[in-house]
Amino acid sequence: MAAATADDLFEEIEALSRAVASKLWALEDKTRSTTRLIWPKSRKGTLRVSEQEARILFCHELENSPRWYYSVETPTREIYHHENKGLA
């Protein structure tokens, strides 16, 4: 098996992203949705849309792919410092 090129990887990631986007749109219509994930409601009763739903669906897509491995939180290799420049 030949190594994947950068274009191949880009196409695979784009296909994963499109699948996630399709599932996010399908959450609006329970007849099209293939997941039990729902949009939560805020305290005011409006739908609360955040990046968390996309993250969960992206993980589902990765789980169904034989190629990809992932980590939920991967530590950085270098030391990272938050700087509060200009923040009060």
Summary of the structure (lengths in Angstrom):
residues: 88
radius of gyration: 17.8
end to end distance: 54.8
largest distance: 54.8
contacts: 133
relative contact order: 0.12
helix: 39%
strand: 2%
